[in-house]
Amino acid sequence: MIRNKIKYLFYGVFTLLLGGVANHYTTYKVELLGHYSKVGAHRVNSIEKLASAVKYFEIIELDLMYDNQEGYLDVNHPPVLSIKLKLENYISVIDSDQKPFLWLDIKNLTEENSENVLNRLLKVFKMNNYPLDKVLVESLDSNALSVFVKSGFKTSYYLPYGLCKMSNKELRKSIICIKEILRTQPNIAISSDIQDYEILAENFPSVTKYTWTMGSVFRNHFIQTQKALRDPNVAIVLVTYKAPSGNR
């Protein structure tokens, strides 16, 4: 009797461990169950990773740097060394029947170069017959976003880093600034790390939000991620995706 109990206990523990390992390596994780349509792959910055990610995700996030001298958008996240992958070459490998939602984190987008970046994006997406309402333009400079809103892109203001780590005084000041930006630009969304979700949900409940969680959801910010996935005003939650190749 005791031997059977030990055997069943062993099998139970083994099954749990096996399930945990399998869940760690699978793309369709248990903790994201029921919300896959709003889950995206984070930092898909190579053609190899893109080819893999589109098999599992309907949302792809990539980082861009605008080359002001050459006038093109480089798929890259500094300080990683650029591989000179132009956005037009990246987009061209996406099958016409796929067209995932693209989240463009444009690292050096400013009000000063926004018109040039806009013209480049319009050219690239027109060339590939890509619908603009399936493209999000994200920037740290909220003033750079208005031209993209007018052209039909979705847009998001990348909020100051670490709201949850600020002092009460700093946080109040930041919240006031963000509210003023949203008052003057009511058509833009906001984006921030999942750690800031509770703050955003409390202070901007009806504003569209984009967020991301890095590493294992089970180990990192599980509760916040679950709340964000269930929040109708959170449009996308990015998660870490390790492709067989092309991770950079």
N, C-alpha and C positions, 0 to 999 in steps of 0.2 A: 504493500500500500504506500509506504513512505517512498520506496524506490520509484513507483509510478508518478508520485507527486513531484519528485525531484526531476524525473524525466520530462514531465509536462512543463515544469518551470524552466528547465534548460531549453526546451523547444520554443517556449514563449519568449525568453530573453533573446535567443538566437534569431527568431523571426523579427523581433523589434529592431535588433541591430542590423539585420540584413535589409529591413525596410528603410531604416535611417540612412544607410549607405546608398541604397538605390535612389532614395529621394534626393540625396545630396547631389547626385550626378545627373539626374533626369531633368529635362527642361520643364515638364509639366509637374510642378511641385504641389504637394498636398496642400500647403498653406496658401496657395493661390487658387485653389479649386473654386470654380464658379465665377471667376473674374478674369479669365485669360484674355478676354476681348479688350480689356483696358490695361493689360500688362505689356510692356515693351522691353526690347533688348537695349542695354546701355552700352555706349561707346563702341559702335560698330564702325570702326575706322579703317577697314580694308575691304577689298573686293572678296577675299577669301572668307572673311567673317560674315560679310553680307550674304554671300551665297548660302552659307549655313543657316544664318539667323532667319531668313525669310521662310525657311521650312517650318519654323516653329512659332514665329511671331508675326502679328499683323502691324506692329509698331516698331520702327527702327529709329534709334537716336544716334546721331553722328556729330562730331565736332569739326568746325570749320575755322580757318583763318583766311581773311581776305588779303591777298597780295596787292597792296596799293600800287606798286610799280608795274607789275605784269597784268593786273586787272583780272585775276581769276581767284576762285575759291579753292583752297587747299584743304583736303580732308586730313585733319591732324589736330592733336591735342598737345600743345607745348607743355612741358619741355621735351616731349618725345621728338626725336629727329624726324623731320618730314621725309616722306617717300615720294613727294611730288605727285600725289594722286589728286587730279582735278575732279571737281564735283561732276562735270559733264561725263567724264569717263566712268565714274562711280554709278551715276544714274543710268547710263546706257546699258549696263549689264542686268538691270531689273527687267524681268519678263513683262510684256505688256499686259498679261492677264493677272499679274500680282499687284503691283502698285501699292505697297504698304504705306501706312501713314508715316511721314518723315518728320522727325523732331530735329531741327537744325540749331545746334548750340554754336552760334557764331561768336567766337571768343573776342574778336577785336572790332565788333560792329559798334559804330558810334554815330551820333547825329551827323557828323561831318562827312563820313563815307557812306551813309545810308542810301543815298540816291544811286551811287555807283554799284553797291552791293545789290540793290533792288533790280537794277537794269540787268545785272549779270544773272541773277536768279530767274528773272522773267525769260531771258533768252534760253537758259538751260532747260527750264521746264516746258517752254513752248516747243523747243526742239524735240523733246521726248513725249509731248502730248500728255504731260502730267498735270492732274487737277490741282489747282492751288489750294483748294479747301482741304487737301490731304497733306498740307505742309505747315508745320509750326516753326516760326522764326523766334528764337529766344535771344535776349540781349541783356547785359548788365546796365545798359544805357536806355532807360525808358523813353527818352526823347527820340531815339532812333527808330522806334516802332511804328509811328503814325503813318509813314509812307507805305508800309507793308499792309497795314489794316486797310487803307484805301484801295490797295491793289488786289485784295481778296485773300491774303494769307491769314492764317491764325497766328496770333502773337502772344508772347509771354515775357513779362519783366522778371528777370533773374534777380531775386531779392538778395540783399546784403547777407553775407555768410554768417551763420551761427546765431540766429535770433535767440535760440534757446539758451545760449551761453552768455547773453548780455545781462548786465545789471538791470534792475527794474527801471532805473532812470534812462539808460541807453535804449532799452526796449520800447518804452513809452515814446521816446523821441523818434525811433525808427517807425513805429506804427503810425504816428502822425504824418510822417513824410510819405509813407506808402499810401495812406488814405488820400492825401492830397494828389498824389500821382494818379490814383484811380479816379478821383473826382474829375480831373482834367482829361483823362484818357479812359473813359468807361468801357471801351471795347477791348482792352487788353486783359490777359490773364496774368496770374502770378505763378512763379515756380521756385521751389526750395527743397532742400533735403527733408526726408521723412521725419527727422528729429524735430523739425519746426512745425509739424502738422497740427498739433494741438493749439499752438498759438494762432496759426492761420485760420483754423476752423472756428476759433472763438472770436477773432477780430474781423474776419472776412468770410463769414459763413456762406454768402451767396455768390462769391466771386469764383470763377473757374480757376482750378488749380492743377498744376503739374508737379509731380514729385518723383523722387527716386530713393531706393534703399540699396545699399551696397553689401556684398557678402551674403551670408546665410540669413534669410528672413527669420528662421527659427531662433537664431542666436542674437540677431540685431534688430531691435525695434519691432518685434512681432505684433504687439498690441496696436501701435501706431499704424503699421502697415495694414492690418485688418480693418481698422476704422477708416483709413483712406480708401481702401478697396470698396467699402460699402457706402462711401460718401458719394452721392450723385453729382456733387460739384467738383469732385476730383476726376479729371478727364483721363489721366494716364499715370501709371506707377511704373517707373523703370526698375528693372532688376539686373543683377550681374549675369552675364552670359559668357561662358567660356567655350569658344568654338574649337574644333580640332586644330585649326591653324588660323593665322592672321590676327591674333590678339595683340593689340598695341595701344 
